[in-house]
């Protein structure tokens, strides 16, 4: 279980910077341009990983529609929606709204995927959600002051994430972590490229800017390529609900990035929020830990190592 928490922490650190990179890129690339280049750089990074591991994808054996749906709902669509939302709301507010993902994941799972959750798990999710509000010192008047359309776009993105996590868990379990990540990002690249051509074409000379290139590498290669190896590891070895808990810790990561890079101060309510969040993560993953302890579940990493 320690490796699951390590992967969860590493993923939150990487994704904590994603909202910052999106804010830098969206004005120049447009929301679908951000989605496409993020998918493209992520898929390219995973291709390099596969070449090193000498792991190849036999496309004829890849289920087209499940990969298409996961690529749509877990990558192309939510990333386009997040970028669009950040043209209207702050990156901090976007990351706070993003923390609603575990709630939607559980609701979708209980309605459509026969997921049974304990009261303790529900308490953990709600505790983590409270921690987000404590961390951000969010007040009702602050939320209402943000552009309502931007808030709705971010909420739609969290619903997409919740659906995508369950689709991956149900239909792509027979694939390796690298295969899931590479095929879904490749499919998402195609989807978002079509949307980019239809709605906001990006002049190629813009991509030549060093600032844009560095931001794309951070957002795509790290935030999509390496990060999604960690994400699908959490889904397969843990659960869709456990993987979605990363959205609780991302605002914490973003807070520390801000303190280091922007000289922002860390206040008492941020520390208190951090304690709430980690308490929520612990409670929400309790059921999975008990199953592993009692049932003696084999370690997935023995069969398919990614580290």
QUIPEBEL-V130360 format. One record per residue. N is the residue number from 1. RES is the residue in one letter. PHI is phi in degrees with one decimal (999 if undefined). Layout:
((N,RES,PHI) (N,RES,PHI))
This chain:
((1,X,999) (2,X,-62.0) (3,X,-69.4) (4,X,-63.0) (5,X,-68.0) (6,X,-64.0) (7,X,-65.2) (8,X,-63.0) (9,X,-67.1) (10,X,-62.1) (11,X,-64.6) (12,X,-66.9) (13,X,-65.1) (14,X,-66.3) (15,X,-72.3) (16,X,-61.5) (17,X,-88.2) (18,X,-61.4) (19,X,-65.4) (20,X,-66.7) (21,X,-63.0) (22,X,-60.4) (23,X,-60.5) (24,X,-68.3) (25,X,-88.9) (26,X,-64.7) (27,X,-65.4) (28,X,-87.4) (29,X,-99.7) (30,X,78.8) (31,X,-65.9) (32,X,-77.2) (33,X,-64.6) (34,X,-60.9) (35,X,-61.5) (36,X,-64.2) (37,X,-66.3) (38,X,-65.0) (39,X,-64.2) (40,X,-63.2) (41,X,-65.0) (42,X,-65.2) (43,X,-64.0) (44,X,-64.1) (45,X,-61.4) (46,X,-67.8) (47,X,-61.2) (48,X,-63.1) (49,X,-61.4) (50,X,-66.7) (51,X,-65.1) (52,X,-64.8) (53,X,-80.4) (54,X,56.8) (55,X,-109.8) (56,X,-122.9) (57,X,-99.3) (58,X,-93.8) (59,X,-60.8) (60,X,-66.3) (61,X,-96.8) (62,X,-87.4) (63,X,-68.4) (64,X,-62.9) (65,X,-66.2) (66,X,-60.1) (67,X,-65.6) (68,X,-61.3) (69,X,-67.7) (70,X,-66.8) (71,X,-62.0) (72,X,-69.8) (73,X,-85.7) (74,X,-102.1) (75,X,-132.7) (76,X,-57.7) (77,X,-68.3) (78,X,-63.4) (79,X,-69.1) (80,X,-66.7) (81,X,-68.0) (82,X,-63.8) (83,X,-61.8) (84,X,-64.2) (85,X,-63.7) (86,X,-77.5) (87,X,-81.8) (88,X,-122.0) (89,X,-128.3) (90,X,-72.4) (91,X,-65.2) (92,X,-64.6) (93,X,-61.9) (94,X,-61.3) (95,X,-68.3) (96,X,-68.5) (97,X,-64.4) (98,X,-59.1) (99,X,-69.8) (100,X,-76.7) (101,X,-54.1) (102,X,-60.3) (103,X,-63.3) (104,X,-66.2) (105,X,-61.1) (106,X,-70.8) (107,X,-63.1) (108,X,-62.4) (109,X,-63.6) (110,X,-72.3) (111,X,-85.6) (112,X,-111.9) (113,X,-123.2) (114,X,54.9) (115,X,-83.6) (116,X,-103.4) (117,X,-117.2) (118,X,-82.4) (119,X,-61.2) (120,X,-63.3) (121,X,-66.5) (122,X,-61.8) (123,X,-61.5) (124,X,-62.0) (125,X,-64.4) (126,X,-65.2) (127,X,-63.3) (128,X,-64.4) (129,X,-65.7) (130,X,-61.5) (131,X,-59.8) (132,X,-61.4) (133,X,-67.6) (134,X,-65.9) (135,X,-58.9) (136,X,-85.1) (137,X,54.4) (138,X,-76.1) (139,X,-118.9) (140,X,-56.8) (141,X,-66.3) (142,X,-70.1) (143,X,-65.9) (144,X,-69.0) (145,X,-78.8) (146,X,-76.2) (147,X,-62.9) (148,X,-63.7) (149,X,-66.2) (150,X,-62.8) (151,X,-63.1) (152,X,-63.7) (153,X,-64.0) (154,X,-67.2) (155,X,-63.7) (156,X,-62.3) (157,X,-63.9) (158,X,-66.6) (159,X,-64.6) (160,X,-59.1) (161,X,-59.5) (162,X,-61.9) (163,X,-68.1) (164,X,-61.5) (165,X,-62.6) (166,X,-71.5) (167,X,-61.9) (168,X,-63.9) (169,X,-63.8) (170,X,-82.8) (171,X,-108.2) (172,X,-119.2) (173,X,-64.8) (174,X,-78.6) (175,X,-92.6) (176,X,-74.5) (177,X,-59.5) (178,X,-64.5) (179,X,-64.0) (180,X,-60.6) (181,X,-62.3) (182,X,-68.0) (183,X,-67.7) (184,X,-70.2) (185,X,-68.9) (186,X,-63.6) (187,X,-63.3) (188,X,-64.9) (189,X,-62.0) (190,X,-64.9) (191,X,-61.6) (192,X,-70.7) (193,X,-65.0) (194,X,-61.9) (195,X,-63.4) (196,X,-63.9) (197,X,-67.7) (198,X,-80.8) (199,X,-114.1) (200,X,-155.0) (201,X,-68.4) (202,X,-105.0) (203,X,-60.0) (204,X,-64.9) (205,X,-66.4) (206,X,-64.6) (207,X,-68.8) (208,X,-77.5) (209,X,-66.3) (210,X,-62.6) (211,X,-63.3) (212,X,-64.9) (213,X,-62.2) (214,X,-63.5) (215,X,-65.2) (216,X,-67.1) (217,X,-63.6) (218,X,-63.9) (219,X,-75.9) (220,X,-87.3) (221,X,-62.8) (222,X,-87.7) (223,X,-69.3) (224,X,-118.7) (225,X,-70.1) (226,X,-63.4) (227,X,-62.6) (228,X,-76.8) (229,X,-61.2) (230,X,-67.4) (231,X,-62.8) (232,X,-70.4) (233,X,-62.3) (234,X,-65.7) (235,X,-65.4) (236,X,-77.1) (237,X,-81.6) (238,X,-103.1) (239,X,-164.4) (240,X,-61.6) (241,X,-66.0) (242,X,-63.8) (243,X,-62.5) (244,X,-70.6) (245,X,-66.3) (246,X,-59.0) (247,X,-67.1) (248,X,-70.5) (249,X,-88.2) (250,X,-57.1) (251,X,-61.4) (252,X,-63.7) (253,X,-59.3) (254,X,-61.6) (255,X,-63.7) (256,X,-69.4) (257,X,-60.5) (258,X,-64.5) (259,X,-66.5) (260,X,-79.0) (261,X,-94.4) (262,X,-115.5) (263,X,59.9) (264,X,-83.2) (265,X,-86.0) (266,X,-106.6) (267,X,-95.9) (268,X,-63.7) (269,X,-67.3) (270,X,-69.9) (271,X,-63.5) (272,X,-62.2) (273,X,-60.8) (274,X,-60.0) (275,X,-65.2) (276,X,-59.5) (277,X,-64.0) (278,X,-66.8) (279,X,-63.7) (280,X,-65.1) (281,X,-61.8) (282,X,-63.1) (283,X,-65.9) (284,X,-68.8) (285,X,-96.5) (286,X,-61.1) (287,X,-62.0) (288,X,-65.3) (289,X,-64.4) (290,X,-65.6) (291,X,-62.5) (292,X,-68.2) (293,X,-71.0) (294,X,-80.6) (295,X,-86.6) (296,X,64.7) (297,X,-63.0) (298,X,-70.2) (299,X,-76.1) (300,X,-60.9) (301,X,-65.2) (302,X,-65.6) (303,X,-90.5) (304,X,-150.4) (305,X,-74.3) (306,X,-120.2) (307,X,-107.3))
